[in-house]
């Protein structure tokens, strides 16, 4: 098994954190993983993306040409990476910021209003965790419990944010 994921959006949307949570979950599950960030000099407000490769075997390269899944958190990211998703792959679209429809018919598309669900979870900054929940449900790579434990570990020094993040994870998981 090997899953290649590109996560892309504006700086400040939690693009890199979302990729890190996938990487942490993969490590906790005994998988091989690479996480490769890429962002412009503007950081918050500029574009950023990261590539995550999760595999049962050693990962030869962290560079992804044709991902199995694209998580597009904003319109420029959808336009930039949509054509690269391999046929039969998946595109998860943050429909709270992207009203356009995916132009391809050879990929599965999941439209997810992550901001609305994040607000329901109690904090708008959890939109990336909503998407994480949807991705793990779609991919079947990890259990909800494993990822919830990863979130608890990574936010151990900020215990006040844990409940909203766990709620966001669950809402995203149950949204698809």
Buried (B, 14 or more C-beta within 10 A) or exposed (E): EEBBBBBBBBBEBBBBBBBBBBBBBBBBBEBBBBBBBEBEEEEEEEBBBBBBBBBEEEBEEBEBEEBBBBBBBBBBBBEBBBEEBBEEBBBBBBBBBBEEEBEEEEBEBBBBBBBBBBBBBEBBBBBBBBBBBBBBBBBEBBEBEBBBBBBEEBBEEEEEBBEBBBBBBBBBBEBE
